[in-house]
Amino acid sequence: MSTISMPIITGFIRIADWLLMMLSGLLATYGLFHLTDIYPEGQLRLATVAGASGAALFLARDGAYTVAALASFSSQLRLFLVPLIIGGICVILCLFILPEGRLPSRAWPVVWMLCSLALLGFSRLYICSVVRHWGRTGRLARKVAIVGVGEFSREFILRLRDEPNAFHIVGVYDDRMARVPDTHAGIAVRGTVADLLQRSREETIDVIVVALPLSAVERIKRILEELGSAVADICLTTDLAGLHFSGDQFEGLGRNPVVSVRERPLKDWKAFQKLVLDYLFASIALVGLSPFLIAIAVLIRLDSPGPILFRQPRMGFNNKMFLCYKFRTMHHGMTDVLADRQTTRDDPRVTRVGKYLRKFSLDELPQLLNVLRGSMSLVGPRPHAPNTKAADQLFADVVQQYAVRHRVKPGITGWAQVNGWRGETKTVDQIEQRVACDLFYIEHWTIWLDLKIMAMTVLREVNSRHAF
């Protein structure tokens, strides 16, 4: 059973609340008072927007969207009162401030608040029951894996057990399996850190906690480096338990103080925004370019025998292999599936049509299918074939943080590409610069950065001197 992402759910609830309060304004205006004869429709709509927006902001500020609040109907009713009063004040002020403003009816703002309270209350009857059901069935529990068998991890596990609906411990792992028991604090010891990494690629693990004393600093450092590519929040709990701590210095996992080492990038609401952007733009592009894509397919078939598409295994999200689609640009039988030999300028393996497809980066267009299949994103680190090398060394052997790129989906284009780091990689410096750009993108992602990179790709990288 999959875990529910509450940040996404609460985001939709906030949007729904705003829409319900807008509906209350329409009911009060058109259904009860027919005020359009007194006030212009635009003025009444603007007043309703002001009231709904003001109330929505204060609902969020007062904690109406926490899991605990959403599970309690009485808490929700109590939390509605002040934001709705503030929303009513915003409505009144808006009607007075606008030109020719005068209060149409003393009852109108009150009716708006009562309608909003009724609609929000009815919606919460359903929402509260669903959230309580999710809590009972473990849908809200974050999956936690613990590294380290010892006193720190034992105390950590005991404190997490106080909140069974909030956390589910999937196992304990240790890099010294020969010295640890089969179970620890009632939890199965499931293997080494390498086993944990493999499991994290097969199922979602929300948080990985390294529970070791500060005296084991070298061991902690080694484990954190090994966990660098894990798609999960990485935390450290060490000689902190029992101490008072503030939210500015540490984070809390239940009642456990932890130091956040690395957060999973593009999670929850950010992941949803990026997914919507990918599917929307990829769908529009695929439909709009379909005549052009068909023409390219015909030219490829007429130019040389063989398949139209080239399918190459590449390393993708969470270190999983996937088939990357491209238009075939080489003679059939000369293609290099594992990229043992990189394409060079004036490569004799490239066909006549393939030369122009590569020059204008048109061979990458079939990767829109990868985006719609969920294996790629429009923007992200470029995926590489397993045997791609720089200076006769595999990329992963050259750059220590290379695997960190796989904590997000690979992209058709990326920050490295629009900054000139594309094409053949002959030196170690070239792949280091690519990885540095990819890590910058991962750490600084915004939806506006994606839009900027897509625009730069069209303006700069089509007919790029690095494409051949």
N, C-alpha and C positions, 0 to 999 in steps of 0.2 A: 504494500500500500504506500503510495507516494505521500510525501510531506507537503502540506499546504504552505505556500509563501504568503504569510500575513501582510507584509508590506504591499504586495500587489492587491490582495483582497481589500485592505483598508483604503488603498488608493481608489478603487472602484466604489467603495462605500461613500467616500468623501464626494466623489462626482455625483453619485446618486442622491446624496443629501442636498447638494446644491440644486439639482434638477427638481427635486420635490418641493423645495422652498420657492423655486421659480413658478412651479405649478400652483402653489398656494397663492402667489400674487395674481396669477391669471384668474383663479377662481374668485378671489376677492374683488377683482376689478370688473370682470365680465359676467360672472355668475351671480353676484350679489348686489352690486351697486350700479352697474352700467355707467361707469364714471367717464367713459370716453366722450360724453357730451360736455363734460366740465373741463377735463384735462386732455391735452393731446396724447394720443396713444404712445408716442415715443417717450414722453415725460413719465408716464406711468410705468412703462417697461424699464426705463432707466432706474426709477425708484425701487422697483422690484429687484433688479440686479444688485443695487447697492445693499438692500436689506439681506438678500440671500448670501452675498459675498461676505458681508460683515459677520453674519451669524456663522458661516462656514469657517472663517478664520478663527473665531473664538472657540468653536467646537474642537478644532484641532489643538489649540493652545491649552484648553482645559483637560485634555487627555481623554476625549470621548472615543478615540480610536485605538486604545490599547486593548490587548486581548482580554485582560481582566474586566475592563469596562464593557466591552462588547458582549461578554458572557452574562452580564447582569442587567436585566431589564430595569430594575429600580434605579441602578446607577445611571443608566442612560437617560431616564426621565429627569433625574436630578440635574444631570449635566446639560440638558437642553435649555433650562430656564434662563440663565444669564445670557448665553449667546443669542437666544431669540429676542430677549428684551433689547439687547444691543442692536440686533438687526432691525427691530421696530423703530428705534431711534434713528438709525441710518435712513430708513424710509421717510420718516417725518422731515428730517433735515433736507433730504434730497428734494422733496416736494416744495419746501419753503425757499430753498436757495435758488432753484431754477427760475427762469423768467416767468412772471405772472403766476408764481406759485402761491397757493393757498390750500389749506387742509380741506379736502373734499368731504370728509366725514370723520368725526372723532372715533367712530367705531372701526374705520377701515384698517388702520395699523393693527388694532387688536384682533380683528378677524384674520388678518394675514398671519399673525403669530399663532392663533388658535388652529388655523388650517395647517400651518407648518408643523405644529406640535402633534396634531392628529396623524398627518401623513408620515412624519418621522417615527411616531410611536408605533403605528401599524407595521412599518418596515422593520422596526427593531424587534417586534415579536417574532418574526421569522429569523432575522439575523442572529439574535441571541440563542435561539434554539439550535441553529446550525453550528454556531461556534462552540456551544456546550457539547454537542454531539462529536464534533471534531476533537475536542479535548479528551472526551472519554475514550475515543477510539485511537488516540495517539497520532492523529493527523497533524497536530500542531507541534509535536515533539521534535526537537532538533536532534539529529543523529550525531553522536559524539564518539570519537575514537581516542583512546588514551595511550600514549607512548611512555613506557617506563613502569617497571614493577618495583614498588617500594612504598615507604610510609607516606610520601606526598600523594601518590596516586590513590592509595587506600583511603586517605582522608577525603580526597577529592571525590571519589566515587560515593562515599557515604553521604556527603553533603548533596550530591546530585540526586540521590535517591529520595530526598525530601520533596522533590518536584517531579514525580513520575510522568505527569502529563506534559511537562515542558521539555524533558530530555530523555533520550533513549541511548544507552551506552551499547554500541555495536561490538565492542571488544577491546581488549588490552593487548598491546604489542610491545615487544622489547627486542633490542638488537643483540641481546646476549641470551639466546634461547636455551643454551645448555645449562644456564644457572638459575632458571626461573621455574616455578611450578606450573601446572596445567591450568589452574584457576587462581584468580587474585581478587580478594574481597567479593567473592561470589560471581565474578565475571570471567568468562573463558579467555585465556591467553591464546590468541589466534595466530601468532607468528611474528616475524621480524618487521622492521620498517619497510623493507622491500615488499613483503606480503601485504602490508597496509596500502602501499602505493598501488599495487595491482588491484586490490579490492576497490579502491577509490575510483578506478577506471571502469569497474563493472557496475557499481551502484553509487548513489549519491551519499556522500558523507559531508555533513554541514560543517563540523568543527573537528579539528585534530588538536589535541592538547598534549604538549610535552610536559610531563610531571617529573622533574628531576631537581635535586638540590644544586645550589650555585657552585658547590665544590666540584661538580661534574661539568664545568664550563666547556671543556674541549669536546666532551661527548654531546652536550647540547648543541654546540656549533655544528658538529658533524651531522647530527640528526636533522637540524633545520636546513642544512644544505641539501640533504637527501630528499627532504620534503618540498623542495623549492618548486617542483612542477605540479604538486598536488592541487586539485581544484577544490579547495576548501578553505575556511578560515583557519589560520595557524595561530595557536595561542601557547603561552608558556606559563605554567604555574610552578613556582619554586618556593623559596623561603619567604612566602608572603602570607600564608594562611594564618588567621588569628590576628593579623595587624589591621589597623583602621586605614582605609584608603578612600580617596576621593575619585569621582568619575573623571576628573581632569587628568589623573595620572594613570589609572588602571581601568579595566573594564570588568564587568561581573558576568560570570557564567553561573546562573543561579546564585547561591551564596558563596561561590568561589571567586576570589580575586585572581584575575589573570592579566598577563601582559599580552596585548595583541601584537603579534610579530608580523603577520601578513594577512590581509583580508582577501577573500575571493573577489576577483574583479568582475564587474558587470553582473551583479547578482540582483535578485528581486526586481524592483521597479525599473532599474537601469536595463536589466536583461530584457524586460518586457518592451521597453521603448525601442531598444535596438532590434528586437525581433519584428516589431510592427514596421519599423523603417525598412528592414531587409525585405520582408514579404511584399510590402507596398511597392517599393521602387523596382524590385526584381520582376514582379508581375507586370507592372506598367511597361518596363523596358522590354520584356520578352514578347509581349503582345505588339508593342509599337515597332519593334525591330524584326518581327517575324518574316515579312517579305524579304528583307535584307539578308537574314540568316538563311532562308531558303536559297537565295541567289548564290551565297557563298558555298553552300553545300553542293549545288550543281556544278560550280566552277571546280571544286576540289575533285569531284567524281570525273569530270571531263579531263582534268589535268593529269591525273595519275591513278592507276588502279589501287584499290584498297578501301578500307572503311573511311567514312567521313569524319567520325569522331575518334580522337585518341584518348584512351582511358588509362590513366597512370595512377598507381597507388602512391598516396602521399600521407605524411603524418599530420593529423588534425587535432581537434579539440580533445584535451585530456589524454594526449599521447595515443589516440586511436587512429588506425589506418582507415582511409576512405579512398574511393575512386574519384579522381579529379578529372573533369571533362574539358577537353580542348578540341578545337578544330585540328585535324591532322595536317601538319605542315611539312612532314618528312616523307620520303618514299617508303611505302609499305615494305617491311622487312629490315629497314635501317633504323626504325624507331628504337629508342633506348628507354625501356620501361622503368628501370631502376636508377636511371641517370648516372650510370658509371662514367659517362663522358658528357661533359657539359656542351651545350651548343655554342659554337664560336661564330665570329663574323665570317661571311662567305662560306659557311659550312656546306660541303657538297651533298649532305644528306637532305637538305631542305629543297622542296619542290619550287617550281616557278611561282605558283599561286601562294605557296607557303611563305615565300620571301616577303610578299606584300602583306600577307596576314600578320606576320610577326612584326614587320616594320610599323604597322599602324595598331598593333596590339589587338587585332580583331580575333585572333585565335583564342583569346581568353573569354569571349562572349558566351560560349556554352556553359561556363561556370555559373551563369544565372540559374541553370537547372540545379546545380549544387546548393545554391542559396535556398531555393524553394524546397529542396529535400532536407534542409537543415544541417548539412555537413559543412557549409561555409557561410560566411557573412559577406556583405558587399565590401566592407572595410575591415581590415585586420592584418596581422602578420601573414606574409605570403607563405603558403605551404610548400615544403620541399620534399622531393623524392628521397627514399631511404638512403641512397648511396651518394647523395650530393656532397661534393668536397670543395675545400679551399686549400690550396697549397698541398694537395694530395692527402689531406686529413679530413675526416668526417666532421661536419659542422658541430655536432654534439661534443666531439673531442677537442675542438678548438676553443669554444667559448663555454665557460662554466655555466652561465645562466641561459644557455640556448633553450633548454627544455621549458623555461618559464614562459616562453612564447605560446606554449600549448595550453595555457590556462584560459585562453579565449579562443573562439572559432577563428580559423584562418580566413583571410579575405581575398577578394578579387584584386583589390588594390590596397595600399597601406601607406602609413607615414614614411616608411623607408623608401618606397617607390617614388613618391612625389618629391622626395628630397634627393633624388639622384642615385639611390643605392638599389639599382636593379641591373639585370643582365648578368653576364659571366662574372664569377667570383674567382679571381686568380690568387688573391692574397688573403692572409689571415685578417688584415686590417679591414678589408671590405666586408667580411662577414661580421666582424666585431661592430662595425658602424651600423650594419643592418639590424643586428640584435639590439643595439643601443636605441635605435629609432623605434623598434617594436616595443621595447620595455617602456619608453616614454609614452607611447600611445596607450598601452595598457593602464599605466598609472594615471593618465590625465584624460581618460575618455570622457567625452560629452557628445550628445547628439549633434551639436553644432560642429564639433571636430570632424565627425563622420561626413557631414554635408560639405565642409570645407575641403576635405581630402577628395571627395567625389568630384567637386568642381575643379580642383587642381589637376586631377587625373585627366579630365576632358581637355583642359586648357594646355597642360604641359606635356603629358605623357603619351598622348596620341601622336605618332610620328616622332617619338623620342629618339635621340641619338644612341641611347642605351639599348634600344629594342632591335634585335636582329635574329 
